[in-house]
Amino acid sequence: MDLNSDLGEGFGPWAMGNDAAMLGLVTSANIACGGHASDPDTMFTTLRLATERGVTIGAHPGYADRLGFGRRVIPMEPDEIARMVAAQVGALQGVAALAGARVAYVKAHGALANLAADRREVADAIAAAVRALPGNLAILAISGTELEAAGRAAGLPTYSEIFADRAYLPNGRLVPRARPDAMIHGAEQAVDRLIRFLETGLMPVVGGDPIPLAAQSICVHGDSPEAVAMATEIRARLTAAGLPPTPFLK
């Protein structure tokens, strides 16, 4: 099982999370590409550090909305979304070439990912952009979503993720962040839930019975104050259980 995190989400002199510590724990890093966060210097630094640590690199495009951190839907046509994703991922690929790094996959961020989970035309637009870009890129998608289906329909290597620090609804979607029960804050609680999921294939949900999900990767959000402690505990518990984190892509 892979362990991933959304990183490189600072901007200029403003840091977001502890990227250096997280890159010592995760096996894949979803690096912001200048839409919801980041800039060329932040991209370069994060790419270099990820490469030095042997962490697989993914692009993390989102709505161009730094003020809202990409967590608000910006009305756009599917073709506009495809161009936005292509531009952002292409920017990270360009900086990666300068940093001696390689981008291996794409994971949509925030409101864009949530919209693509339910709207096939948005999911298809993201898949079309990924397929058109160089590098034989894969897609990392929220498990059980339209983006997962669109990636496979487009013939792209498509992998699924679950979230260590987010609660789920009975339909398999994430509890909206506006709700007080959206986040799981305790490392022990998050790890206990993950271990149960790995043993049973069933994810606990809010207001219903556990649901089946498939996944090759576990996400811990890098901007969470508990991120380092949670990732440390997850890595230790998985390793102790004979399941040390390994990248879903090499």
FENVENBEL-V334230 format. One record per residue. N is the residue number from 0. RES is the residue in three letters. OMEGA is omega in degrees with one decimal (999 if undefined). BURIAL is 1 if it has 24 or more other C-alpha atoms within 12 Angstrom, else 0. D_CENTER is the distance of its C-alpha to the mean C-alpha in Angstrom with 2 decimals. Layout:
# FENVENBEL-V334230
N,RES,OMEGA,BURIAL,D_CENTER
N,RES,OMEGA,BURIAL,D_CENTER
This chain:
# FENVENBEL-V334230
0,MET,178.4,1,14.36
1,ASP,174.5,1,11.46
2,LEU,-176.8,1,9.97
3,ASN,177.0,1,6.72
4,SER,176.5,1,6.13
5,ASP,-171.6,1,5.58
6,LEU,-178.4,1,9.09
7,GLY,-173.1,1,12.04
8,GLU,172.2,1,12.11
9,GLY,177.6,1,15.86
10,PHE,-177.9,1,18.56
11,GLY,-178.8,0,21.96
12,PRO,-176.6,0,23.45
13,TRP,179.9,0,21.03
14,ALA,176.0,0,18.56
15,MET,179.6,1,15.51
16,GLY,-178.9,1,14.91
17,ASN,-175.3,1,16.21
18,ASP,-177.2,1,14.31
19,ALA,179.4,1,17.27
20,ALA,-179.2,0,17.30
21,MET,-179.2,1,13.64
22,LEU,170.6,1,14.08
23,GLY,-175.1,1,17.00
24,LEU,-174.5,1,15.16
25,VAL,175.9,1,11.85
26,THR,175.3,1,12.15
27,SER,-179.2,1,9.08
28,ALA,176.4,1,7.82
29,ASN,-170.1,1,5.52
30,ILE,179.5,1,8.71
31,ALA,-173.4,1,9.86
32,CYS,172.5,1,12.65
33,GLY,177.4,1,15.25
34,GLY,179.8,1,14.55
35,HIS,-177.3,1,13.32
36,ALA,173.4,1,13.92
37,SER,180.0,1,15.18
38,ASP,-175.8,1,18.28
39,PRO,-179.8,1,19.72
40,ASP,178.8,1,20.83
41,THR,176.4,1,17.61
42,MET,-176.5,1,15.80
43,PHE,-178.9,1,18.71
44,THR,-178.3,1,18.82
45,THR,178.0,1,15.21
46,LEU,179.5,1,15.55
47,ARG,-177.5,1,18.89
48,LEU,178.1,1,17.91
49,ALA,179.4,1,15.05
50,THR,178.4,1,17.68
51,GLU,-178.7,0,20.32
52,ARG,-179.2,0,18.41
53,GLY,-178.4,0,17.71
54,VAL,176.7,1,13.90
55,THR,-171.7,1,12.31
56,ILE,172.9,1,10.82
57,GLY,174.4,1,8.32
58,ALA,-174.4,1,8.82
59,HIS,-178.7,1,6.84
60,PRO,178.0,1,9.76
61,GLY,177.6,1,10.87
62,TYR,179.8,1,14.35
63,ALA,-172.0,1,16.76
64,ASP,-177.6,1,17.43
65,ARG,-178.8,1,17.34
66,LEU,178.8,0,19.74
67,GLY,178.7,0,17.54
68,PHE,177.1,1,14.27
69,GLY,-177.1,1,13.07
70,ARG,174.7,1,13.55
71,ARG,178.5,1,16.70
72,VAL,174.2,1,17.39
73,ILE,-178.2,1,19.48
74,PRO,-179.4,0,21.95
75,MET,173.1,0,21.59
76,GLU,-179.3,0,22.97
77,PRO,179.6,1,20.87
78,ASP,177.4,0,22.45
79,GLU,177.4,0,21.51
80,ILE,178.6,1,17.82
81,ALA,-179.8,1,18.12
82,ARG,178.2,1,19.89
83,MET,-179.7,1,17.50
84,VAL,179.6,1,14.50
85,ALA,-179.0,1,16.96
86,ALA,-178.0,1,18.23
87,GLN,179.6,1,15.07
88,VAL,177.5,1,13.80
89,GLY,177.3,1,17.48
90,ALA,179.1,1,17.79
91,LEU,177.6,1,15.21
92,GLN,178.6,1,17.02
93,GLY,178.4,1,20.24
94,VAL,178.3,1,19.48
95,ALA,178.1,1,18.16
96,ALA,178.5,0,21.57
97,LEU,-176.8,0,23.31
98,ALA,-177.6,1,21.44
99,GLY,-177.6,0,22.12
100,ALA,179.0,1,18.49
101,ARG,175.3,1,16.88
102,VAL,-173.2,1,13.70
103,ALA,-175.0,1,12.98
104,TYR,179.3,1,10.19
105,VAL,173.9,1,8.37
106,LYS,179.4,1,5.15
107,ALA,-176.1,1,6.76
108,HIS,163.0,1,6.64
109,GLY,-175.5,1,8.85
110,ALA,177.9,1,12.14
111,LEU,178.8,1,11.58
112,ALA,-179.5,1,9.00
113,ASN,178.2,1,11.51
114,LEU,179.5,1,14.38
115,ALA,177.6,1,13.32
116,ALA,-174.2,1,13.11
117,ASP,-175.0,1,16.84
118,ARG,-173.4,0,18.35
119,ARG,-179.1,1,18.96
120,GLU,175.4,1,20.27
121,VAL,177.8,1,17.07
122,ALA,179.0,1,15.12
123,ASP,178.9,1,17.97
124,ALA,178.2,1,17.84
125,ILE,-179.8,1,14.29
126,ALA,179.2,1,15.39
127,ALA,178.5,1,18.62
128,ALA,-179.2,1,17.19
129,VAL,-179.3,1,15.13
130,ARG,-177.7,1,18.33
131,ALA,-176.0,0,20.52
132,LEU,177.0,1,18.90
133,PRO,172.7,0,20.32
134,GLY,-180.0,0,18.85
135,ASN,-175.0,0,18.33
136,LEU,173.8,1,14.59
137,ALA,174.6,1,12.58
138,ILE,169.3,1,9.99
139,LEU,-172.2,1,7.02
140,ALA,173.0,1,7.67
141,ILE,-175.3,1,8.24
142,SER,174.2,1,11.37
143,GLY,-173.8,1,14.64
144,THR,176.8,1,13.86
145,GLU,178.1,1,15.63
146,LEU,175.8,1,12.80
147,GLU,-179.7,1,13.01
148,ALA,-178.6,1,16.77
149,ALA,178.6,1,16.84
150,GLY,-180.0,1,15.10
151,ARG,178.8,1,17.65
152,ALA,179.2,0,20.43
153,ALA,179.4,1,19.88
154,GLY,-179.7,0,20.33
155,LEU,169.7,1,16.97
156,PRO,-172.6,1,15.57
157,THR,-178.3,1,13.01
158,TYR,-173.5,1,11.04
159,SER,179.7,1,9.86
160,GLU,169.0,1,7.79
161,ILE,-175.6,1,9.31
162,PHE,179.1,1,8.94
163,ALA,-169.3,1,11.50
164,ASP,178.7,1,12.17
165,ARG,176.2,1,12.28
166,ALA,-176.9,1,15.39
167,TYR,171.6,1,15.85
168,LEU,-179.8,0,18.58
169,PRO,178.8,0,21.03
170,ASN,178.4,1,19.71
171,GLY,177.8,1,16.30
172,ARG,180.0,1,14.58
173,LEU,174.0,1,13.21
174,VAL,-178.7,1,16.13
175,PRO,-176.0,0,16.30
176,ARG,179.1,0,15.82
177,ALA,-179.7,0,19.48
178,ARG,-178.0,0,20.66
179,PRO,-179.2,0,21.67
180,ASP,-176.5,0,20.27
181,ALA,-173.2,0,16.65
182,MET,171.2,1,15.54
183,ILE,-170.1,1,16.55
184,HIS,-175.6,1,17.99
185,GLY,-179.6,0,19.95
186,ALA,-178.0,1,18.70
187,GLU,178.0,0,21.43
188,GLN,-179.6,0,20.71
189,ALA,-177.7,1,17.02
190,VAL,177.2,1,18.12
191,ASP,179.1,0,21.04
192,ARG,179.8,1,18.98
193,LEU,179.7,1,16.74
194,ILE,177.2,1,19.97
195,ARG,178.7,0,21.56
196,PHE,-178.4,1,18.78
197,LEU,179.0,1,19.07
198,GLU,-171.1,0,22.83
199,THR,-173.0,0,23.10
200,GLY,-177.4,0,20.11
201,LEU,-179.2,1,20.46
202,MET,174.4,1,18.10
203,PRO,-179.4,1,20.12
204,VAL,177.0,1,19.98
205,VAL,175.0,1,21.75
206,GLY,178.8,0,25.13
207,GLY,177.2,0,25.29
208,ASP,177.2,0,25.43
209,PRO,-176.7,0,22.48
210,ILE,177.8,0,20.87
211,PRO,173.6,0,19.97
212,LEU,174.6,1,16.42
213,ALA,-178.4,1,15.49
214,ALA,172.5,1,12.53
215,GLN,-176.7,1,12.10
216,SER,176.6,1,9.17
217,ILE,179.9,1,8.82
218,CYS,166.9,1,6.25
219,VAL,-177.7,1,8.40
220,HIS,-176.5,1,7.92
221,GLY,-178.1,1,9.86
222,ASP,179.6,1,12.02
223,SER,177.8,1,13.54
224,PRO,-178.7,0,17.08
225,GLU,-169.0,1,16.76
226,ALA,-176.0,1,13.67
227,VAL,179.1,1,15.93
228,ALA,-178.8,1,18.30
229,MET,179.9,1,15.85
230,ALA,177.6,1,14.15
231,THR,-178.6,1,17.78
232,GLU,179.0,1,19.05
233,ILE,-179.0,1,16.49
234,ARG,-178.9,1,17.19
235,ALA,-177.6,0,20.89
236,ARG,178.4,1,21.21
237,LEU,178.7,1,19.47
238,THR,178.9,0,21.63
239,ALA,178.6,0,24.67
240,ALA,-179.6,0,24.11
241,GLY,-178.6,0,24.22
242,LEU,-178.9,0,20.54
243,PRO,-179.4,0,19.38
244,PRO,176.9,1,15.71
245,THR,-177.9,1,15.68
246,PRO,177.1,1,13.24
247,PHE,175.0,1,12.70
248,LEU,175.8,1,13.84
249,LYS,999,0,16.55
